[in-house]
Amino acid sequence: MSAKNKKKSRLYKFLLYMTNNELTTRHEIQFDIFFFVVGTITLVAGLWYLISKREFEWIPFLILEYFWFLDNARNNREYVK
């Protein structure tokens, strides 16, 4: 295999890992729990900040981002064996 193909192959494997699109996930449950806690704290702090600044129109976007995050975390856990 040429050096260029080897480098491309490593990049491809890295991107598969980062996006959790491998056949068997290598993402650990502990990371999912940690990011759930951090994401929830961020949601509460973001809601508090937006309400205190009276920027109510941004709250739906914050909520949607949070649910998107939860959906991604749930998908990561489905593949753990």
TIVODO-138465 format. One record per residue: chain; residue in one letter; x, y, z of N, C-alpha, C in turn; residue number from 1. Coordinates in steps of 0.1 Angstrom, whole numbers. Example, Ala and Ser with C-alpha at 12.3 -4.5 7.8 and 13.67 -1.06 7.14 Angstrom:
2
unit, code, nxx, nyy, nzz, caxx, cayy, cazz, cxx, cyy, czz, pos
A, A, 132, -57, 78, 123, -45, 78, 132, -33, 78, 1
A, S, 128, -22, 71, 137, -11, 71, 129, 0, 79, 2
***
This chain:
81
unit, code, nxx, nyy, nzz, caxx, cayy, cazz, cxx, cyy, czz, pos
A, M, 8, -12, 0, 0, 0, 0, 9, 12, 0, 1
A, S, 6, 22, -8, 14, 34, -9, 12, 43, 3, 2
A, A, 21, 52, 5, 21, 61, 17, 8, 69, 17, 3
A, K, 4, 73, 5, -8, 82, 4, -21, 74, 8, 4
A, N, -22, 62, 3, -33, 53, 7, -33, 50, 21, 5
A, K, -21, 48, 27, -20, 45, 41, -25, 57, 50, 6
A, K, -21, 69, 45, -25, 81, 52, -40, 83, 51, 7
A, K, -45, 81, 39, -60, 82, 37, -67, 72, 45, 8
A, S, -62, 60, 46, -68, 49, 54, -69, 53, 69, 9
A, R, -58, 59, 74, -58, 63, 88, -68, 74, 90, 10
A, L, -68, 83, 81, -78, 94, 82, -92, 89, 82, 11
A, Y, -95, 80, 73, -108, 74, 72, -112, 66, 85, 12
A, K, -103, 59, 90, -105, 51, 103, -108, 61, 114, 13
A, F, -100, 72, 115, -102, 82, 125, -115, 89, 124, 14
A, L, -120, 92, 112, -133, 98, 110, -144, 89, 114, 15
A, L, -142, 76, 111, -152, 66, 115, -153, 65, 130, 16
A, Y, -142, 66, 137, -142, 65, 151, -149, 78, 157, 17
A, M, -145, 90, 152, -150, 102, 157, -165, 104, 155, 18
A, T, -170, 98, 144, -185, 99, 142, -192, 87, 147, 19
A, N, -185, 78, 153, -191, 66, 159, -198, 58, 148, 20
A, N, -192, 56, 136, -199, 49, 126, -192, 35, 123, 21
A, E, -184, 31, 133, -178, 18, 132, -188, 7, 134, 22
A, L, -185, -5, 130, -195, -16, 132, -197, -19, 147, 23
A, T, -186, -19, 155, -186, -20, 169, -180, -7, 175, 24
A, T, -188, -1, 183, -184, 12, 189, -172, 10, 199, 25
A, R, -163, 20, 199, -153, 20, 209, -155, 31, 219, 26
A, H, -166, 38, 218, -169, 49, 227, -174, 43, 240, 27
A, E, -168, 48, 251, -171, 43, 264, -184, 49, 270, 28
A, I, -191, 41, 278, -203, 46, 284, -200, 57, 294, 29
A, Q, -189, 56, 301, -185, 67, 310, -185, 81, 303, 30
A, F, -180, 81, 291, -179, 94, 284, -193, 98, 281, 31
A, D, -202, 89, 277, -216, 93, 275, -223, 99, 287, 32
A, I, -220, 93, 299, -226, 98, 311, -220, 112, 314, 33
A, F, -207, 113, 313, -200, 126, 315, -206, 137, 307, 34
A, F, -207, 134, 294, -212, 144, 284, -227, 147, 287, 35
A, F, -235, 137, 292, -249, 139, 295, -249, 149, 307, 36
A, V, -241, 147, 317, -241, 157, 328, -237, 171, 324, 37
A, V, -226, 171, 316, -221, 184, 311, -232, 191, 302, 38
A, G, -238, 183, 294, -248, 189, 285, -260, 194, 292, 39
A, T, -264, 187, 303, -276, 191, 311, -272, 204, 319, 40
A, I, -260, 204, 324, -256, 217, 331, -255, 228, 322, 41
A, T, -251, 226, 310, -250, 236, 299, -264, 241, 296, 42
A, L, -273, 232, 294, -287, 235, 291, -293, 244, 302, 43
A, V, -291, 241, 315, -297, 248, 326, -290, 262, 326, 44
A, A, -277, 262, 325, -270, 275, 325, -274, 284, 313, 45
A, G, -275, 278, 302, -279, 285, 290, -293, 291, 291, 46
A, L, -302, 283, 297, -316, 288, 299, -316, 299, 309, 47
A, W, -309, 298, 320, -308, 309, 329, -302, 321, 323, 48
A, Y, -291, 320, 315, -285, 332, 309, -295, 338, 299, 49
A, L, -301, 330, 290, -310, 336, 281, -323, 343, 287, 50
A, I, -328, 337, 298, -339, 343, 305, -334, 356, 312, 51
A, S, -323, 356, 318, -318, 368, 325, -315, 379, 315, 52
A, K, -311, 376, 303, -309, 386, 292, -321, 390, 284, 53
A, R, -332, 383, 287, -345, 385, 280, -343, 382, 265, 54
A, E, -336, 371, 262, -334, 367, 248, -342, 354, 246, 55
A, F, -355, 355, 248, -364, 343, 248, -364, 336, 234, 56
A, E, -361, 344, 223, -363, 337, 210, -352, 327, 208, 57
A, W, -341, 326, 216, -330, 317, 214, -333, 304, 222, 58
A, I, -342, 304, 231, -345, 292, 239, -348, 280, 231, 59
A, P, -357, 281, 220, -360, 269, 213, -348, 263, 206, 60
A, F, -339, 271, 201, -326, 266, 195, -318, 258, 205, 61
A, L, -317, 264, 217, -309, 257, 228, -316, 244, 231, 62
A, I, -329, 243, 232, -336, 231, 235, -334, 220, 224, 63
A, L, -335, 225, 211, -333, 216, 200, -318, 210, 200, 64
A, E, -308, 219, 203, -295, 214, 203, -293, 203, 214, 65
A, Y, -300, 206, 226, -299, 196, 237, -305, 183, 233, 66
A, F, -316, 183, 226, -323, 170, 222, -315, 163, 211, 67
A, W, -308, 171, 203, -299, 165, 192, -288, 158, 199, 68
A, F, -282, 165, 209, -271, 159, 217, -276, 146, 224, 69
A, L, -288, 146, 230, -293, 134, 236, -295, 122, 226, 70
A, D, -300, 126, 214, -302, 116, 204, -289, 109, 200, 71
A, N, -278, 118, 198, -265, 113, 194, -259, 104, 205, 72
A, A, -261, 108, 218, -256, 99, 229, -263, 86, 230, 73
A, R, -276, 86, 227, -284, 74, 227, -280, 65, 216, 74
A, N, -277, 70, 204, -273, 62, 193, -259, 56, 196, 75
A, N, -250, 63, 203, -237, 58, 207, -239, 46, 216, 76
A, R, -248, 46, 225, -250, 35, 235, -257, 23, 228, 77
A, E, -264, 25, 218, -271, 13, 212, -262, 3, 206, 78
A, Y, -250, 7, 202, -241, -2, 196, -231, -9, 205, 79
A, V, -231, -5, 218, -222, -11, 227, -226, -25, 230, 80
A, K, -216, -34, 229, -219, -49, 231, -212, -54, 243, 81
***
